[in-house]
Amino acid sequence: MNTTTTRLPARPATGAAQRLVPLAERLLGGALPVRVRMWDGSEAGPEGAPTVHVRSRRALRRLLWAPGELGLAEAYITGDLDLAEDGGADLGDVLRTVRRAVSERGLAPPVLSLSDRLAAVGTALR
C-alpha cells in the first residue's frame, strides 16, 4: 500500500494583532493608545490601556472600508468589535483615549492606500 502524506503550510507564529499593529501604528504615527485583542486570541498594545476586542474579521473589513468613526460605530453596533469587560473601560474611555492620542499627534483621519487595505485583507484571510 502506497500512502502519500500531504502537509499543509505551517501557520505563521504570530497572530492577527502582531500582523496588523504595524499598519495601525503607521497610520496613527505612533504606538497604539489602546490594547487590541483579535478574533484569534492574539493581543497587542500597552498593558493597562482600555482593550478593544475585535471579535471577527468583519470588524476589520468595516474599519478598512469606512475608516474613522463610521466604520468604528458600525463594527461596534453589529457586535464585531467590543470592549473587553476585564478592562473596566467603557466606550467613552476608549474614544477619549484615541481622541487624545490623535490630537497630541496632530493627525487627520486615516486615509488608507490600496496597498494598506490589501495588506490588512491578507492578514484577515490567514
DSSP file with accessible surface (Angstrom, degrees, kcal/mol):
  #  RESIDUE AA STRUCTURE BP1 BP2  ACC     N-H-->O    O-->H-N    N-H-->O    O-->H-N    TCO  KAPPA ALPHA  PHI   PSI    X-CA   Y-CA   Z-CA
    1    1 A M              0   0  225      0, 0.0     2,-0.6     0, 0.0     0, 0.0   0.000 360.0 360.0 360.0 131.2    0.0    0.0    0.0
    2    2 A N        -     0   0  147      2,-0.0     2,-0.4     0, 0.0     0, 0.0  -0.907 360.0-177.1-108.9 113.1    1.4    3.4   -1.0
    3    3 A T        -     0   0  105     -2,-0.6     2,-0.5     2,-0.0     0, 0.0  -0.922   9.7-158.8-113.4 139.0    0.2    6.3    1.1
    4    4 A T        -     0   0  119     -2,-0.4     2,-0.6     2,-0.0    -2,-0.0  -0.956   6.9-149.6-115.7 131.3    1.2    9.9    0.5
    5    5 A T        -     0   0  114     -2,-0.5     2,-0.6     2,-0.0    -2,-0.0  -0.897   6.8-155.5-102.9 124.8    1.0   12.4    3.2
    6    6 A T        -     0   0  121     -2,-0.6     2,-0.5     0, 0.0    -2,-0.0  -0.884   9.4-153.1 -98.8 126.1    0.2   16.0    2.2
    7    7 A R        -     0   0  217     -2,-0.6     3,-0.1     3,-0.0    -2,-0.0  -0.854   7.6-138.6-101.7 133.1    1.5   18.6    4.6
    8    8 A L        -     0   0  151     -2,-0.5     3,-0.1     1,-0.1     0, 0.0  -0.549  36.7 -90.7 -81.7 151.7   -0.2   21.9    4.8
    9    9 A P        -     0   0  119      0, 0.0    -1,-0.1     0, 0.0     2,-0.1  -0.326  50.4-101.6 -60.8 143.3    1.9   25.1    5.1
   10   10 A A        -     0   0   99      1,-0.1     3,-0.1    -3,-0.1    -3,-0.0  -0.404  35.9-115.5 -65.3 141.7    2.7   26.0    8.7
   11   11 A R        -     0   0  182      1,-0.1    -1,-0.1    -2,-0.1   115,-0.0  -0.490  42.1 -90.2 -74.1 149.2    0.6   28.8   10.1
   12   12 A P        -     0   0   58      0, 0.0    -1,-0.1     0, 0.0     0, 0.0  -0.270  27.9-129.4 -59.5 147.2    2.6   32.0   11.0
   13   13 A A  S    S+     0   0  112     -3,-0.1     2,-0.3     2,-0.1    -2,-0.1   0.693  88.7  73.5 -71.1 -19.7    3.8   32.0   14.6
   14   14 A T  S    S-     0   0   69      1,-0.1     2,-0.1     2,-0.0    28,-0.0  -0.658  78.2-130.2 -97.2 154.4    2.3   35.5   15.0
   15   15 A G     >  -     0   0   12     -2,-0.3     4,-1.6    28,-0.1     5,-0.2  -0.297  35.1 -88.8 -92.7-178.0   -1.3   36.3   15.4
   16   16 A A  H  > S+     0   0    0      1,-0.2     4,-2.2     2,-0.2     5,-0.2   0.864 123.7  57.2 -60.3 -38.1   -3.5   38.8   13.7
   17   17 A A  H  > S+     0   0    2      1,-0.2     4,-2.3     2,-0.2    -1,-0.2   0.936 107.0  47.5 -61.8 -44.1   -2.7   41.5   16.3
   18   18 A Q  H  4 S+     0   0   81      1,-0.2    -1,-0.2     2,-0.2    -2,-0.2   0.807 114.4  47.5 -69.3 -27.3    1.0   41.3   15.6
   19   19 A R  H  < S+     0   0   43     -4,-1.6     4,-0.4     1,-0.1    -1,-0.2   0.812 118.3  39.4 -81.8 -28.7    0.5   41.4   11.9
   20   20 A L  H  X S+     0   0   18     -4,-2.2     4,-2.4    -5,-0.2     3,-0.3   0.741  96.8  76.5 -93.7 -23.6   -1.9   44.4   12.0
   21   21 A V  H  X S+     0   0   20     -4,-2.3     4,-3.2    -5,-0.2     5,-0.3   0.908  91.1  54.9 -58.4 -43.8   -0.3   46.6   14.6
   22   22 A P  H  > S+     0   0   79      0, 0.0     4,-2.1     0, 0.0    -1,-0.2   0.920 110.5  46.9 -58.2 -38.8    2.5   47.8   12.4
   23   23 A L  H  > S+     0   0   24     -4,-0.4     4,-2.2    -3,-0.3    -2,-0.2   0.948 114.3  47.0 -64.9 -46.6   -0.1   49.0    9.8
   24   24 A A  H  X S+     0   0   33     -4,-2.4     4,-2.4     1,-0.2    -1,-0.2   0.917 112.9  48.8 -62.7 -42.2   -2.2   50.7   12.6
   25   25 A E  H  X>S+     0   0   65     -4,-3.2     5,-1.5     2,-0.2     4,-1.4   0.861 108.7  53.3 -69.3 -32.4    0.8   52.3   14.1
   26   26 A R  H  <5S+     0   0  153     -4,-2.1    -1,-0.2    -5,-0.3    -2,-0.2   0.929 112.2  45.3 -65.6 -41.7    2.0   53.7   10.8
   27   27 A L  H  <5S+     0   0   51     -4,-2.2    -2,-0.2     1,-0.2    -1,-0.2   0.881 116.6  45.4 -68.0 -36.3   -1.5   55.2   10.2
   28   28 A L  H  <5S-     0   0   38     -4,-2.4    -1,-0.2     2,-0.2    -2,-0.2   0.638 105.0-128.6 -80.8 -17.4   -1.5   56.6   13.8
   29   29 A G  T  <5S+     0   0   57     -4,-1.4     2,-0.3    -5,-0.2    -3,-0.2   0.752  79.0  21.6  75.2  22.8    2.0   57.9   13.6
   30   30 A G  S   <S-     0   0   26     -5,-1.5    -2,-0.2    -6,-0.2    -1,-0.2  -0.981 104.6 -28.9 171.9-171.3    3.0   56.2   16.9
   31   31 A A  S    S-     0   0   61     -2,-0.3   -10,-0.0     1,-0.1     0, 0.0  -0.205  71.3 -91.3 -64.4 152.6    2.1   53.4   19.3
   32   32 A L        -     0   0   15      1,-0.1    -1,-0.1     2,-0.0    -7,-0.1  -0.415  26.6-151.1 -61.7 135.5   -1.4   52.2   19.7
   33   33 A P  S    S+     0   0   22      0, 0.0     2,-0.3     0, 0.0    -1,-0.1   0.586  79.7  44.5 -84.7 -10.0   -3.2   54.1   22.5
   34   34 A V  S    S-     0   0   13     15,-0.1     2,-0.3    63,-0.0    17,-0.2  -0.869  87.2-110.5-126.8 161.2   -5.4   51.1   23.3
   35   35 A R  E     -a   51   0A  34     15,-2.6    17,-3.1    -2,-0.3     2,-0.4  -0.736  32.0-150.8 -88.9 144.3   -4.8   47.4   23.7
   36   36 A V  E     -aB  52  44A  24      8,-3.4     8,-2.0    -2,-0.3     2,-0.5  -0.968  12.3-169.5-122.0 129.7   -6.3   45.2   20.9
   37   37 A R  E     -aB  53  43A  48     15,-2.7    17,-2.8    -2,-0.4     6,-0.2  -0.987  20.2-152.3-116.1 120.6   -7.4   41.6   21.3
   38   38 A M    >   -     0   0    8      4,-2.9     3,-2.2    -2,-0.5    17,-0.1  -0.389  30.1 -98.6 -93.1 169.7   -8.1   39.9   18.0
   39   39 A W  T 3  S+     0   0   49      1,-0.3    16,-0.1    15,-0.2    -1,-0.1   0.718 121.8  56.0 -58.4 -23.6  -10.5   37.1   17.0
   40   40 A D  T 3  S-     0   0   75      2,-0.1    -1,-0.3    16,-0.0     3,-0.1   0.374 120.9-104.6 -94.1   6.1   -7.7   34.6   17.1
   41   41 A G  S <  S+     0   0   52     -3,-2.2    -2,-0.1     1,-0.3     2,-0.1   0.313  76.8 135.5  90.7  -8.4   -6.8   35.4   20.7
   42   42 A S        -     0   0   16     -5,-0.1    -4,-2.9   -28,-0.0     2,-0.3  -0.417  35.3-163.2 -73.8 149.9   -3.6   37.4   19.9
   43   43 A E  E     +B   37   0A  59     -6,-0.2     2,-0.3    -3,-0.1    -6,-0.2  -0.959  14.4 169.8-134.5 152.6   -3.2   40.7   21.7
   44   44 A A  E     +B   36   0A  15     -8,-2.0    -8,-3.4    -2,-0.3   -26,-0.0  -0.978  33.4  64.9-155.3 157.6   -1.0   43.9   21.2
   45   45 A G  S    S-     0   0   27     -2,-0.3   -10,-0.2   -10,-0.3     2,-0.1  -0.460  85.3 -29.6 114.0 173.5   -0.8   47.3   22.7
   46   46 A P    >   -     0   0   58      0, 0.0     3,-1.4     0, 0.0     2,-0.1  -0.337  62.9-114.2 -67.9 136.4    0.0   48.9   26.0
   47   47 A E  T 3  S+     0   0  155      1,-0.2    -2,-0.0    -2,-0.1     4,-0.0  -0.423 100.9  21.9 -62.6 140.7   -0.7   46.9   29.2
   48   48 A G  T 3  S+     0   0   83      1,-0.3    -1,-0.2    -2,-0.1     3,-0.1   0.336  94.3 121.8  83.5  -9.0   -3.4   48.5   31.3
   49   49 A A  S <  S-     0   0   19     -3,-1.4    -1,-0.3     1,-0.1   -15,-0.1  -0.455  80.6 -78.9 -79.4 158.7   -4.9   50.5   28.5
   50   50 A P        -     0   0   23      0, 0.0   -15,-2.6     0, 0.0     2,-0.5  -0.329  52.9-130.8 -55.1 139.1   -8.6   50.1   27.5
   51   51 A T  E     -a   35   0A  13     33,-0.3    33,-2.2   -17,-0.2     2,-0.5  -0.873  14.9-159.1-104.2 126.5   -8.9   46.9   25.5
   52   52 A V  E     -aC  36  83A  17    -17,-3.1   -15,-2.7    -2,-0.5     2,-0.7  -0.893  11.6-149.7-100.2 125.4  -10.8   46.7   22.2
   53   53 A H  E     -aC  37  82A  33     29,-4.1    29,-2.8    -2,-0.5     2,-1.0  -0.880   2.9-158.8-101.2 112.2  -11.9   43.2   21.3
   54   54 A V  E     - C   0  81A  11    -17,-2.8    27,-0.2    -2,-0.7   -15,-0.2  -0.805  13.1-175.0 -88.4 101.6  -12.0   42.7   17.5
   55   55 A R        +     0   0  107     25,-2.1     2,-0.3    -2,-1.0    26,-0.2   0.695  56.9   9.2 -77.9 -22.8  -14.4   39.7   17.5
   56   56 A S  S >> S-     0   0   20     24,-1.1     3,-0.9    -3,-0.1     4,-0.8  -0.980  72.3-106.4-152.4 166.3  -14.4   38.9   13.8
   57   57 A R  H 3> S+     0   0  108     -2,-0.3     4,-2.1     1,-0.2     5,-0.1   0.750 112.2  71.7 -66.4 -23.8  -12.7   39.6   10.5
   58   58 A R  H 3> S+     0   0  126      1,-0.2     4,-2.7     2,-0.2    -1,-0.2   0.861  91.7  57.2 -60.8 -35.4  -15.9   41.5    9.6
   59   59 A A  H <> S+     0   0    0     -3,-0.9     4,-2.4    21,-0.3    -1,-0.2   0.929 105.8  49.9 -61.3 -43.2  -14.9   44.3   12.0
   60   60 A L  H  X S+     0   0   19     -4,-0.8     4,-2.4     1,-0.2    -2,-0.2   0.929 109.9  50.7 -60.8 -43.7  -11.6   44.7   10.2
   61   61 A R  H  X S+     0   0  126     -4,-2.1     4,-2.3     1,-0.2     5,-0.3   0.935 109.9  49.9 -60.8 -43.9  -13.5   44.9    6.9
   62   62 A R  H  X S+     0   0   38     -4,-2.7     4,-1.5     1,-0.2    -1,-0.2   0.910 112.9  46.6 -61.9 -41.4  -15.8   47.6    8.3
   63   63 A L  H  < S+     0   0   50     -4,-2.4    -1,-0.2     1,-0.2    -2,-0.2   0.843 112.6  50.5 -70.8 -32.3  -12.9   49.6    9.6
   64   64 A L  H  < S+     0   0    9     -4,-2.4    -2,-0.2    -5,-0.2    -1,-0.2   0.888 115.5  39.7 -72.2 -40.1  -10.9   49.3    6.3
   65   65 A W  H  < S+     0   0  141     -4,-2.3    -2,-0.2     1,-0.3    -1,-0.2   0.700 131.2  26.5 -88.0 -17.2  -13.8   50.4    4.0
   66   66 A A  S  <>S-     0   0   22     -4,-1.5     5,-1.3    -5,-0.3     6,-0.3  -0.547  83.4-170.0-138.4  69.0  -15.1   53.1    6.3
   67   67 A P  T   5 +     0   0   45      0, 0.0     3,-0.3     0, 0.0     2,-0.2  -0.290  52.1  29.8 -62.5 146.5  -12.1   54.3    8.4
   68   68 A G  T  >5S-     0   0   32      1,-0.2     4,-2.1     2,-0.1     5,-0.2  -0.659 119.2 -24.5 106.1-158.3  -12.9   56.6   11.2
   69   69 A E  H  >5S+     0   0  137     -2,-0.2     4,-2.9     1,-0.2     5,-0.2   0.841 129.6  56.7 -66.3 -34.6  -15.9   56.9   13.4
   70   70 A L  H  >5S+     0   0  129     -3,-0.3     4,-2.5     2,-0.2    -1,-0.2   0.961 111.6  41.2 -64.6 -48.8  -18.4   55.5   10.9
   71   71 A G  H  ><S+     0   0    0     -5,-1.3     4,-2.5     2,-0.2     5,-0.2   0.908 116.3  50.8 -64.9 -39.8  -16.6   52.2   10.5
   72   72 A L  H  X S+     0   0   54     -4,-2.1     4,-2.3    -6,-0.3    -2,-0.2   0.941 112.1  46.5 -62.2 -46.9  -15.9   52.0   14.2
   73   73 A A  H  X S+     0   0   45     -4,-2.9     4,-2.9     2,-0.2     5,-0.2   0.921 112.8  49.4 -63.6 -43.7  -19.6   52.7   15.1
   74   74 A E  H  X S+     0   0   85     -4,-2.5     4,-2.1    -5,-0.2     6,-0.3   0.932 112.3  47.5 -63.1 -44.0  -20.8   50.1   12.5
   75   75 A A  H  <>S+     0   0    0     -4,-2.5     6,-1.6    -5,-0.2     5,-1.4   0.901 114.7  47.2 -64.3 -37.6  -18.4   47.4   13.8
   76   76 A Y  H ><5S+     0   0   85     -4,-2.3     3,-1.0    -5,-0.2    -2,-0.2   0.939 111.7  49.1 -69.8 -45.5  -19.4   48.2   17.4
   77   77 A I  H 3<5S+     0   0  139     -4,-2.9    -2,-0.2     1,-0.3    -1,-0.2   0.884 111.1  49.6 -63.8 -37.7  -23.2   48.2   16.8
   78   78 A T  T 3<5S-     0   0   65     -4,-2.1    -1,-0.3    -5,-0.2    -2,-0.2   0.582 113.9-116.9 -79.6  -7.4  -23.1   44.9   14.9
   79   79 A G  T < 5S+     0   0   36     -3,-1.0    -3,-0.2    -4,-0.5    -2,-0.1   0.521  85.0 116.7  85.7   4.9  -21.1   43.2   17.7
   80   80 A D  S   <S+     0   0    4     -5,-1.4   -25,-2.1    -6,-0.3   -24,-1.1   0.698  81.2  35.6 -76.7 -18.1  -18.0   42.6   15.6
   81   81 A L  E    S+C   54   0A   8     -6,-1.6    -2,-0.3   -27,-0.2     2,-0.3  -0.999  75.7 157.8-136.3 133.8  -16.0   44.9   17.8
   82   82 A D  E     -C   53   0A  47    -29,-2.8   -29,-4.1    -2,-0.4     2,-0.4  -0.906  41.0 -99.3-146.5 174.4  -16.4   45.3   21.5
   83   83 A L  E     -C   52   0A  15     -2,-0.3   -31,-0.2   -31,-0.3     2,-0.2  -0.845  42.1-111.3-100.3 137.5  -14.7   46.4   24.7
   84   84 A A    >   -     0   0    6    -33,-2.2     3,-1.0    -2,-0.4     5,-0.5  -0.508  19.2-144.3 -67.7 131.4  -13.1   43.7   26.9
   85   85 A E  G >  S+     0   0  178      1,-0.2     3,-1.0    -2,-0.2    -1,-0.2   0.765  93.7  66.3 -69.5 -24.2  -15.1   43.5   30.1
   86   86 A D  G 3  S+     0   0  116      1,-0.2    -1,-0.2     2,-0.1    -2,-0.0   0.673  90.2  65.2 -74.2 -14.0  -12.0   42.8   32.1
   87   87 A G  G <  S-     0   0   44     -3,-1.0    -1,-0.2   -36,-0.1    -2,-0.2   0.653  94.3-136.3 -83.4 -15.4  -10.5   46.2   31.5
   88   88 A G    <   +     0   0   71     -3,-1.0     2,-0.2    -4,-0.3    -3,-0.1   0.609  61.8 128.2  71.7   8.3  -13.2   48.1   33.3
   89   89 A A        -     0   0   25     -5,-0.5    -1,-0.2   -38,-0.1     2,-0.2  -0.598  44.8-152.8 -94.0 157.4  -13.3   50.7   30.5
   90   90 A D     >  -     0   0   88     -2,-0.2     4,-1.9    -3,-0.1     3,-0.4  -0.707  38.8 -90.6-118.2 177.7  -16.4   51.8   28.6
   91   91 A L  H  > S+     0   0   57      1,-0.2     4,-2.7    -2,-0.2     5,-0.2   0.892 125.8  56.2 -57.3 -38.5  -16.8   53.1   25.1
   92   92 A G  H  > S+     0   0   23      1,-0.2     4,-2.6     2,-0.2    -1,-0.2   0.906 105.1  52.0 -60.8 -40.8  -16.3   56.7   26.3
   93   93 A D  H  > S+     0   0   55     -3,-0.4     4,-2.3     2,-0.2    -1,-0.2   0.925 111.8  46.2 -60.4 -45.8  -12.9   55.8   27.9
   94   94 A V  H  X S+     0   0    9     -4,-1.9     4,-2.6     2,-0.2     5,-0.2   0.943 113.6  47.5 -64.4 -46.6  -11.7   54.2   24.6
   95   95 A L  H  X S+     0   0   71     -4,-2.7     4,-2.9     1,-0.2     5,-0.2   0.907 112.4  49.6 -64.3 -39.6  -12.9   57.1   22.5
   96   96 A R  H  X S+     0   0  134     -4,-2.6     4,-2.6    -5,-0.2    -1,-0.2   0.912 111.1  50.3 -64.4 -40.7  -11.3   59.7   24.8
   97   97 A T  H  X S+     0   0   24     -4,-2.3     4,-2.1    -5,-0.2    -2,-0.2   0.940 114.7  43.1 -62.0 -46.2   -8.0   57.7   24.8
   98   98 A V  H  X S+     0   0   52     -4,-2.6     4,-2.6     2,-0.2     5,-0.2   0.938 114.1  50.2 -67.2 -44.8   -8.0   57.6   21.0
   99   99 A R  H  X S+     0   0  158     -4,-2.9     4,-2.8    -5,-0.2     5,-0.2   0.911 110.1  51.0 -61.5 -41.1   -9.1   61.2   20.5
  100  100 A R  H  X S+     0   0  128     -4,-2.6     4,-2.6    -5,-0.2    -1,-0.2   0.937 111.1  48.1 -62.3 -44.2   -6.3   62.4   23.0
  101  101 A A  H  X S+     0   0    7     -4,-2.1     4,-1.7    -5,-0.2    -2,-0.2   0.917 113.2  48.2 -63.2 -41.3   -3.7   60.4   21.0
  102  102 A V  H  X>S+     0   0   45     -4,-2.6     5,-2.1     1,-0.2     4,-0.7   0.938 113.3  46.2 -65.9 -44.6   -4.9   61.8   17.7
  103  103 A S  H ><5S+     0   0   84     -4,-2.8     3,-0.5     1,-0.2    -2,-0.2   0.896 111.5  52.0 -68.8 -36.5   -5.0   65.4   19.0
  104  104 A E  H 3<5S+     0   0  142     -4,-2.6    -1,-0.2     1,-0.2    -2,-0.2   0.854 114.9  42.5 -65.4 -33.1   -1.5   65.1   20.6
  105  105 A R  H 3<5S-     0   0   85     -4,-1.7    -1,-0.2    -5,-0.2    -2,-0.2   0.482 107.0-126.4 -92.0  -5.2   -0.1   63.8   17.3
  106  106 A G  T <<5 +     0   0   67     -4,-0.7     2,-0.2    -3,-0.5    -3,-0.2   0.888  49.1 170.6  64.0  40.3   -1.9   66.3   15.1
  107  107 A L      < -     0   0   51     -5,-2.1    -1,-0.2    -6,-0.1   -79,-0.1  -0.565  29.5-145.0 -90.5 148.0   -3.4   63.5   13.0
  108  108 A A        -     0   0   77     -2,-0.2     3,-0.1     1,-0.2    -1,-0.0  -0.569  50.6 -70.0 -92.8 166.5   -6.0   63.8   10.3
  109  109 A P        -     0   0  105      0, 0.0    -1,-0.2     0, 0.0   -41,-0.0  -0.270  69.5 -89.7 -54.7 145.4   -8.5   60.9    9.8
  110  110 A P        -     0   0   55      0, 0.0     2,-0.5     0, 0.0   -82,-0.1  -0.303  35.4-159.8 -63.9 140.4   -6.7   57.9    8.4
  111  111 A V        -     0   0  125     -3,-0.1     2,-0.5   -84,-0.1    -3,-0.0  -0.981  12.9-151.5-119.4 112.3   -6.5   57.6    4.6
  112  112 A L        -     0   0   18     -2,-0.5     2,-0.1   -48,-0.2   -48,-0.0  -0.745   5.0-143.9 -90.1 129.5   -5.8   54.0    3.6
  113  113 A S     >  -     0   0   50     -2,-0.5     4,-2.3     1,-0.1     5,-0.2  -0.363  30.8-104.6 -78.6 168.1   -4.0   53.3    0.4
  114  114 A L  H  > S+     0   0  123      1,-0.2     4,-2.6     2,-0.2     5,-0.2   0.919 124.0  52.3 -60.5 -40.2   -4.9   50.4   -1.7
  115  115 A S  H  > S+     0   0   81      1,-0.2     4,-2.4     2,-0.2    -1,-0.2   0.885 107.2  52.9 -66.3 -35.0   -1.7   48.6   -0.5
  116  116 A D  H  > S+     0   0    8      2,-0.2     4,-2.2     1,-0.2    -1,-0.2   0.938 111.8  45.6 -61.7 -46.3   -2.7   49.2    3.1
  117  117 A R  H  X S+     0   0   52     -4,-2.3     4,-2.6     1,-0.2    -2,-0.2   0.913 113.0  49.4 -65.3 -41.5   -6.1   47.7    2.5
  118  118 A L  H  X S+     0   0  106     -4,-2.6     4,-2.5     2,-0.2    -1,-0.2   0.899 110.1  51.4 -65.6 -40.0   -4.7   44.7    0.6
  119  119 A A  H  X S+     0   0   60     -4,-2.4     4,-1.7    -5,-0.2    -1,-0.2   0.927 113.1  44.9 -62.2 -43.6   -2.1   44.1    3.4
  120  120 A A  H  X S+     0   0    1     -4,-2.2     4,-2.3     2,-0.2    -2,-0.2   0.900 112.1  51.4 -68.2 -39.5   -4.9   44.1    6.1
  121  121 A V  H  X S+     0   0   50     -4,-2.6     4,-1.9     1,-0.2    -2,-0.2   0.924 107.3  54.1 -64.1 -40.6   -7.2   41.9    4.0
  122  122 A G  H  X S+     0   0   30     -4,-2.5     4,-0.7     1,-0.2    -1,-0.2   0.908 109.3  48.5 -59.7 -38.5   -4.3   39.4    3.5
  123  123 A T  H >< S+     0   0   12     -4,-1.7     3,-0.9     1,-0.2    -1,-0.2   0.916 109.4  52.1 -67.1 -41.3   -4.0   39.3    7.3
  124  124 A A  H 3< S+     0   0   10     -4,-2.3    -1,-0.2     1,-0.2    -2,-0.2   0.817 107.0  53.7 -67.1 -27.2   -7.7   38.8    7.8
  125  125 A L  H 3<        0   0  139     -4,-1.9    -1,-0.2    -5,-0.2    -2,-0.2   0.640 360.0 360.0 -83.1 -14.2   -7.7   35.9    5.4
  126  126 A R    <<        0   0  127     -3,-0.9  -110,-0.1    -4,-0.7  -115,-0.0  -0.323 360.0 360.0 -70.8 360.0   -4.9   34.0    7.1
